[in-house]
Amino acid sequence: MLNEKKISKTGGITIPSGVRRELGIENGERVKVDVSKNGDIILKRITGSCMMCGGNDGLIKLDSKYICKGCISKINDIVKGEDENGR
């Protein structure tokens, strides 16, 4: 299926409804926009964001929420520091 879209005056594009239905994309979902080395535009679906810092890289799902590996590392450092100080 060929999907061509025109970029709007404000620089936006619409993902065709057939593609959204096929992928289960709903209103309000977020995507990350990247550019490849050869200049291709890549849209990557964002599945969530860290409940601590709001980032979306290195996410781990915890129940229905997400936390990133960076925040987990910071929490581990805090816990280790408390253990060493006898708290």
N, CA, C and O atoms as CSV, one atom per row, in Angstrom:
chain,resi,resn,atom,element,x,y,z
A,1,MET,N,N,0.854,-1.175,0.000
A,1,MET,CA,C,0.000,0.000,0.000
A,1,MET,C,C,0.898,1.237,0.000
A,1,MET,O,O,1.777,1.382,0.850
A,2,LEU,N,N,0.668,2.101,-0.944
A,2,LEU,CA,C,1.453,3.323,-1.072
A,2,LEU,C,C,0.733,4.446,-0.335
A,2,LEU,O,O,-0.429,4.739,-0.615
A,3,ASN,N,N,1.422,5.062,0.597
A,3,ASN,CA,C,0.852,6.163,1.367
A,3,ASN,C,C,1.732,7.381,1.187
A,3,ASN,O,O,2.852,7.432,1.694
A,4,GLU,N,N,1.224,8.354,0.466
A,4,GLU,CA,C,1.945,9.618,0.311
A,4,GLU,C,C,1.130,10.705,0.981
A,4,GLU,O,O,-0.088,10.776,0.819
A,5,LYS,N,N,1.816,11.552,1.738
A,5,LYS,CA,C,1.149,12.648,2.440
A,5,LYS,C,C,1.877,13.943,2.144
A,5,LYS,O,O,3.095,13.968,1.962
A,6,LYS,N,N,1.117,15.003,2.101
A,6,LYS,CA,C,1.667,16.340,1.887
A,6,LYS,C,C,1.926,16.974,3.255
A,6,LYS,O,O,1.109,16.856,4.168
A,7,ILE,N,N,3.053,17.637,3.384
A,7,ILE,CA,C,3.376,18.326,4.634
A,7,ILE,C,C,2.566,19.620,4.688
A,7,ILE,O,O,2.521,20.376,3.718
A,8,SER,N,N,1.928,19.865,5.831
A,8,SER,CA,C,1.084,21.051,5.988
A,8,SER,C,C,1.934,22.319,6.100
A,8,SER,O,O,3.159,22.243,6.192
A,9,LYS,N,N,1.290,23.466,6.091
A,9,LYS,CA,C,1.986,24.744,6.225
A,9,LYS,C,C,2.739,24.848,7.548
A,9,LYS,O,O,3.755,25.538,7.646
A,10,THR,N,N,2.226,24.151,8.567
A,10,THR,CA,C,2.880,24.189,9.879
A,10,THR,C,C,3.916,23.079,10.043
A,10,THR,O,O,4.520,22.950,11.107
A,11,GLY,N,N,4.126,22.272,8.992
A,11,GLY,CA,C,5.141,21.222,9.023
A,11,GLY,C,C,4.636,19.876,9.488
A,11,GLY,O,O,5.432,18.956,9.677
A,12,GLY,N,N,3.340,19.733,9.678
A,12,GLY,CA,C,2.789,18.473,10.169
A,12,GLY,C,C,2.377,17.531,9.054
A,12,GLY,O,O,2.156,17.941,7.914
A,13,ILE,N,N,2.278,16.260,9.411
A,13,ILE,CA,C,1.725,15.255,8.506
A,13,ILE,C,C,0.724,14.419,9.289
A,13,ILE,O,O,0.764,14.377,10.519
A,14,THR,N,N,-0.162,13.763,8.580
A,14,THR,CA,C,-1.130,12.880,9.194
A,14,THR,C,C,-0.781,11.450,8.826
A,14,THR,O,O,-0.541,11.148,7.656
A,15,ILE,N,N,-0.750,10.566,9.815
A,15,ILE,CA,C,-0.534,9.155,9.535
A,15,ILE,C,C,-1.849,8.616,8.989
A,15,ILE,O,O,-2.885,8.766,9.636
A,16,PRO,N,N,-1.833,7.995,7.819
A,16,PRO,CA,C,-3.073,7.510,7.211
A,16,PRO,C,C,-3.867,6.591,8.139
A,16,PRO,O,O,-3.288,5.806,8.890
A,17,SER,N,N,-5.187,6.693,8.082
A,17,SER,CA,C,-6.062,5.935,8.984
A,17,SER,C,C,-5.842,4.434,8.866
A,17,SER,O,O,-5.902,3.730,9.874
A,18,GLY,N,N,-5.590,3.925,7.666
A,18,GLY,CA,C,-5.341,2.488,7.503
A,18,GLY,C,C,-4.110,2.029,8.260
A,18,GLY,O,O,-4.099,0.945,8.843
A,19,VAL,N,N,-3.075,2.857,8.250
A,19,VAL,CA,C,-1.839,2.534,8.982
A,19,VAL,C,C,-2.108,2.593,10.479
A,19,VAL,O,O,-1.665,1.720,11.224
A,20,ARG,N,N,-2.836,3.624,10.925
A,20,ARG,CA,C,-3.159,3.739,12.352
A,20,ARG,C,C,-3.982,2.541,12.822
A,20,ARG,O,O,-3.723,1.990,13.892
A,21,ARG,N,N,-4.969,2.141,12.027
A,21,ARG,CA,C,-5.793,0.974,12.390
A,21,ARG,C,C,-4.947,-0.292,12.441
A,21,ARG,O,O,-5.053,-1.076,13.384
A,22,GLU,N,N,-4.111,-0.489,11.432
A,22,GLU,CA,C,-3.272,-1.690,11.361
A,22,GLU,C,C,-2.349,-1.814,12.561
A,22,GLU,O,O,-2.123,-2.919,13.056
A,23,LEU,N,N,-1.809,-0.687,13.039
A,23,LEU,CA,C,-0.873,-0.685,14.160
A,23,LEU,C,C,-1.532,-0.442,15.509
A,23,LEU,O,O,-0.875,-0.525,16.547
A,24,GLY,N,N,-2.835,-0.140,15.499
A,24,GLY,CA,C,-3.535,0.128,16.755
A,24,GLY,C,C,-3.145,1.443,17.388
A,24,GLY,O,O,-3.194,1.589,18.609
A,25,ILE,N,N,-2.755,2.409,16.562
A,25,ILE,CA,C,-2.352,3.719,17.071
A,25,ILE,C,C,-3.605,4.531,17.391
A,25,ILE,O,O,-4.511,4.639,16.565
A,26,GLU,N,N,-3.649,5.099,18.591
A,26,GLU,CA,C,-4.814,5.869,19.028
A,26,GLU,C,C,-4.473,7.344,19.158
A,26,GLU,O,O,-3.304,7.722,19.234
A,27,ASN,N,N,-5.512,8.172,19.182
A,27,ASN,CA,C,-5.327,9.617,19.351
A,27,ASN,C,C,-4.534,9.904,20.620
A,27,ASN,O,O,-4.743,9.264,21.651
A,28,GLY,N,N,-3.635,10.858,20.537
A,28,GLY,CA,C,-2.860,11.275,21.705
A,28,GLY,C,C,-1.555,10.523,21.909
A,28,GLY,O,O,-0.737,10.925,22.736
A,29,GLU,N,N,-1.341,9.427,21.163
A,29,GLU,CA,C,-0.072,8.723,21.301
A,29,GLU,C,C,1.059,9.602,20.789
A,29,GLU,O,O,0.846,10.501,19.975
A,30,ARG,N,N,2.259,9.332,21.275
A,30,ARG,CA,C,3.416,10.129,20.900
A,30,ARG,C,C,4.354,9.319,20.020
A,30,ARG,O,O,4.424,8.095,20.125
A,31,VAL,N,N,5.072,10.018,19.154
A,31,VAL,CA,C,6.091,9.387,18.316
A,31,VAL,C,C,7.370,10.198,18.418
A,31,VAL,O,O,7.348,11.408,18.644
A,32,LYS,N,N,8.484,9.501,18.245
A,32,LYS,CA,C,9.788,10.151,18.220
A,32,LYS,C,C,10.188,10.297,16.758
A,32,LYS,O,O,10.035,9.355,15.980
A,33,VAL,N,N,10.692,11.452,16.377
A,33,VAL,CA,C,11.103,11.712,15.006
A,33,VAL,C,C,12.624,11.722,14.958
A,33,VAL,O,O,13.272,12.516,15.639
A,34,ASP,N,N,13.189,10.829,14.143
A,34,ASP,CA,C,14.637,10.747,13.961
A,34,ASP,C,C,14.958,10.893,12.482
A,34,ASP,O,O,14.083,10.758,11.627
A,35,VAL,N,N,16.213,11.168,12.196
A,35,VAL,CA,C,16.689,11.231,10.818
A,35,VAL,C,C,17.846,10.243,10.691
A,35,VAL,O,O,18.787,10.275,11.484
A,36,SER,N,N,17.773,9.365,9.686
A,36,SER,CA,C,18.836,8.381,9.472
A,36,SER,C,C,20.032,9.053,8.814
A,36,SER,O,O,19.958,10.207,8.392
A,37,LYS,N,N,21.135,8.315,8.734
A,37,LYS,CA,C,22.358,8.852,8.120
A,37,LYS,C,C,22.155,9.238,6.661
A,37,LYS,O,O,22.811,10.150,6.158
A,38,ASN,N,N,21.240,8.537,5.978
A,38,ASN,CA,C,21.008,8.861,4.571
A,38,ASN,C,C,19.868,9.862,4.362
A,38,ASN,O,O,19.452,10.107,3.229
A,39,GLY,N,N,19.366,10.439,5.458
A,39,GLY,CA,C,18.362,11.491,5.358
A,39,GLY,C,C,16.919,11.039,5.426
A,39,GLY,O,O,16.014,11.860,5.276
A,40,ASP,N,N,16.674,9.739,5.650
A,40,ASP,CA,C,15.295,9.260,5.801
A,40,ASP,C,C,14.733,9.722,7.141
A,40,ASP,O,O,15.449,9.779,8.141
A,41,ILE,N,N,13.460,10.046,7.150
A,41,ILE,CA,C,12.771,10.432,8.384
A,41,ILE,C,C,12.172,9.170,8.983
A,41,ILE,O,O,11.468,8.423,8.303
A,42,ILE,N,N,12.452,8.936,10.255
A,42,ILE,CA,C,11.991,7.737,10.942
A,42,ILE,C,C,11.057,8.144,12.071
A,42,ILE,O,O,11.426,8.951,12.925
A,43,LEU,N,N,9.848,7.587,12.080
A,43,LEU,CA,C,8.906,7.789,13.173
A,43,LEU,C,C,8.937,6.547,14.043
A,43,LEU,O,O,8.757,5.433,13.550
A,44,LYS,N,N,9.166,6.733,15.339
A,44,LYS,CA,C,9.202,5.607,16.259
A,44,LYS,C,C,8.146,5.822,17.328
A,44,LYS,O,O,8.111,6.863,17.985
A,45,ARG,N,N,7.297,4.841,17.492
A,45,ARG,CA,C,6.222,4.911,18.472
A,45,ARG,C,C,6.805,4.913,19.878
A,45,ARG,O,O,7.663,4.091,20.198
A,46,ILE,N,N,6.344,5.829,20.715
A,46,ILE,CA,C,6.769,5.898,22.111
A,46,ILE,C,C,5.731,5.153,22.931
A,46,ILE,O,O,4.553,5.510,22.932
A,47,THR,N,N,6.175,4.115,23.630
A,47,THR,CA,C,5.238,3.266,24.366
A,47,THR,C,C,4.955,3.771,25.771
A,47,THR,O,O,4.027,3.285,26.418
A,48,GLY,N,N,5.716,4.716,26.252
A,48,GLY,CA,C,5.514,5.240,27.594
A,48,GLY,C,C,6.619,6.211,27.939
A,48,GLY,O,O,7.477,6.514,27.110
A,49,SER,N,N,6.596,6.695,29.161
A,49,SER,CA,C,7.653,7.573,29.636
A,49,SER,C,C,7.911,7.279,31.106
A,49,SER,O,O,7.025,6.820,31.828
A,50,CYS,N,N,9.124,7.546,31.533
A,50,CYS,CA,C,9.541,7.275,32.907
A,50,CYS,C,C,8.713,8.097,33.892
A,50,CYS,O,O,8.546,9.305,33.727
A,51,MET,N,N,8.201,7.425,34.914
A,51,MET,CA,C,7.385,8.116,35.914
A,51,MET,C,C,8.211,9.048,36.787
A,51,MET,O,O,7.656,9.883,37.503
A,52,MET,N,N,9.547,8.912,36.734
A,52,MET,CA,C,10.410,9.764,37.545
A,52,MET,C,C,10.889,10.996,36.772
A,52,MET,O,O,10.728,12.129,37.227
A,53,CYS,N,N,11.485,10.754,35.590
A,53,CYS,CA,C,12.110,11.865,34.865
A,53,CYS,C,C,11.385,12.244,33.575
A,53,CYS,O,O,11.679,13.282,32.983
A,54,GLY,N,N,10.443,11.412,33.137
A,54,GLY,CA,C,9.700,11.703,31.916
A,54,GLY,C,C,10.393,11.263,30.638
A,54,GLY,O,O,9.837,11.428,29.552
A,55,GLY,N,N,11.601,10.704,30.743
A,55,GLY,CA,C,12.327,10.240,29.558
A,55,GLY,C,C,11.679,9.015,28.942
A,55,GLY,O,O,10.795,8.401,29.540
A,56,ASN,N,N,12.127,8.660,27.730
A,56,ASN,CA,C,11.539,7.483,27.089
A,56,ASN,C,C,12.571,6.512,26.542
A,56,ASN,O,O,12.245,5.693,25.683
A,57,ASP,N,N,13.805,6.584,27.016
A,57,ASP,CA,C,14.848,5.644,26.600
A,57,ASP,C,C,15.116,4.642,27.717
A,57,ASP,O,O,15.138,5.013,28.891
A,58,GLY,N,N,15.317,3.387,27.362
A,58,GLY,CA,C,15.660,2.352,28.336
A,58,GLY,C,C,14.566,2.094,29.344
A,58,GLY,O,O,14.843,1.928,30.532
A,59,LEU,N,N,13.314,2.057,28.885
A,59,LEU,CA,C,12.186,1.897,29.800
A,59,LEU,C,C,11.966,0.453,30.222
A,59,LEU,O,O,12.152,-0.477,29.437
A,60,ILE,N,N,11.573,0.286,31.463
A,60,ILE,CA,C,11.167,-1.004,32.010
A,60,ILE,C,C,9.764,-0.809,32.570
A,60,ILE,O,O,9.507,0.132,33.322
A,61,LYS,N,N,8.857,-1.717,32.192
A,61,LYS,CA,C,7.473,-1.595,32.657
A,61,LYS,C,C,7.348,-2.188,34.049
A,61,LYS,O,O,7.784,-3.310,34.305
A,62,LEU,N,N,6.746,-1.417,34.945
A,62,LEU,CA,C,6.524,-1.827,36.326
A,62,LEU,C,C,5.034,-1.673,36.588
A,62,LEU,O,O,4.534,-0.556,36.719
A,63,ASP,N,N,4.325,-2.795,36.663
A,63,ASP,CA,C,2.863,-2.795,36.697
A,63,ASP,C,C,2.367,-2.061,35.449
A,63,ASP,O,O,2.645,-2.508,34.336
A,64,SER,N,N,1.655,-0.971,35.597
A,64,SER,CA,C,1.152,-0.248,34.420
A,64,SER,C,C,1.954,1.030,34.164
A,64,SER,O,O,1.562,1.847,33.330
A,65,LYS,N,N,3.063,1.209,34.868
A,65,LYS,CA,C,3.894,2.403,34.734
A,65,LYS,C,C,5.257,2.016,34.171
A,65,LYS,O,O,5.585,0.834,34.061
A,66,TYR,N,N,6.053,3.040,33.814
A,66,TYR,CA,C,7.390,2.815,33.287
A,66,TYR,C,C,8.413,3.568,34.125
A,66,TYR,O,O,8.130,4.634,34.670
A,67,ILE,N,N,9.617,2.988,34.218
A,67,ILE,CA,C,10.753,3.656,34.854
A,67,ILE,C,C,11.981,3.373,33.982
A,67,ILE,O,O,12.142,2.261,33.479
A,68,CYS,N,N,12.833,4.365,33.806
A,68,CYS,CA,C,13.992,4.184,32.930
A,68,CYS,C,C,15.167,3.616,33.727
A,68,CYS,O,O,15.218,3.706,34.954
A,69,LYS,N,N,16.107,3.029,32.984
A,69,LYS,CA,C,17.274,2.417,33.613
A,69,LYS,C,C,18.126,3.448,34.353
A,69,LYS,O,O,18.758,3.124,35.359
A,70,GLY,N,N,18.146,4.688,33.858
A,70,GLY,CA,C,18.903,5.743,34.525
A,70,GLY,C,C,18.356,6.048,35.910
A,70,GLY,O,O,19.118,6.212,36.863
A,71,CYS,N,N,17.030,6.123,36.020
A,71,CYS,CA,C,16.419,6.390,37.334
A,71,CYS,C,C,16.574,5.195,38.263
A,71,CYS,O,O,16.759,5.365,39.468
A,72,ILE,N,N,16.498,3.979,37.709
A,72,ILE,CA,C,16.727,2.784,38.528
A,72,ILE,C,C,18.137,2.817,39.091
A,72,ILE,O,O,18.342,2.491,40.260
A,73,SER,N,N,19.108,3.203,38.284
A,73,SER,CA,C,20.495,3.295,38.735
A,73,SER,C,C,20.636,4.321,39.856
A,73,SER,O,O,21.323,4.069,40.845
A,74,LYS,N,N,19.989,5.475,39.705
A,74,LYS,CA,C,20.045,6.507,40.759
A,74,LYS,C,C,19.429,5.996,42.054
A,74,LYS,O,O,19.963,6.241,43.136
A,75,ILE,N,N,18.305,5.286,41.950
A,75,ILE,CA,C,17.652,4.735,43.140
A,75,ILE,C,C,18.567,3.709,43.797
A,75,ILE,O,O,18.703,3.689,45.020
A,76,ASN,N,N,19.198,2.852,42.986
A,76,ASN,CA,C,20.132,1.856,43.539
A,76,ASN,C,C,21.283,2.525,44.272
A,76,ASN,O,O,21.697,2.057,45.333
A,77,ASP,N,N,21.808,3.625,43.717
A,77,ASP,CA,C,22.898,4.348,44.375
A,77,ASP,C,C,22.449,4.904,45.725
A,77,ASP,O,O,23.199,4.860,46.700
A,78,ILE,N,N,21.235,5.421,45.777
A,78,ILE,CA,C,20.700,5.961,47.035
A,78,ILE,C,C,20.563,4.848,48.056
A,78,ILE,O,O,20.955,5.010,49.211
A,79,VAL,N,N,20.005,3.710,47.635
A,79,VAL,CA,C,19.799,2.579,48.550
A,79,VAL,C,C,21.152,2.053,49.027
A,79,VAL,O,O,21.300,1.756,50.213
A,80,LYS,N,N,22.129,1.930,48.154
A,80,LYS,CA,C,23.470,1.472,48.546
A,80,LYS,C,C,24.090,2.431,49.562
A,80,LYS,O,O,24.716,1.997,50.529
A,81,GLY,N,N,23.916,3.731,49.342
A,81,GLY,CA,C,24.444,4.725,50.268
A,81,GLY,C,C,23.815,4.631,51.629
A,81,GLY,O,O,24.492,4.814,52.641
A,82,GLU,N,N,22.518,4.346,51.675
A,82,GLU,CA,C,21.839,4.190,52.957
A,82,GLU,C,C,22.300,2.919,53.655
A,82,GLU,O,O,22.458,2.908,54.876
A,83,ASP,N,N,22.518,1.841,52.892
A,83,ASP,CA,C,22.995,0.590,53.485
A,83,ASP,C,C,24.385,0.773,54.086
A,83,ASP,O,O,24.659,0.253,55.168
A,84,GLU,N,N,25.264,1.502,53.404
A,84,GLU,CA,C,26.622,1.717,53.882
A,84,GLU,C,C,26.648,2.603,55.126
A,84,GLU,O,O,27.549,2.493,55.957
A,85,ASN,N,N,25.655,3.479,55.247
A,85,ASN,CA,C,25.586,4.385,56.396
A,85,ASN,C,C,24.765,3.796,57.543
A,85,ASN,O,O,24.544,4.453,58.560
A,86,GLY,N,N,24.315,2.542,57.369
A,86,GLY,CA,C,23.577,1.867,58.441
A,86,GLY,C,C,22.169,2.356,58.616
A,86,GLY,O,O,21.607,2.231,59.704
A,87,ARG,N,N,21.583,2.908,57.587
A,87,ARG,CA,C,20.198,3.390,57.700
A,87,ARG,C,C,19.220,2.365,57.178
A,87,ARG,O,O,18.012,2.599,57.195
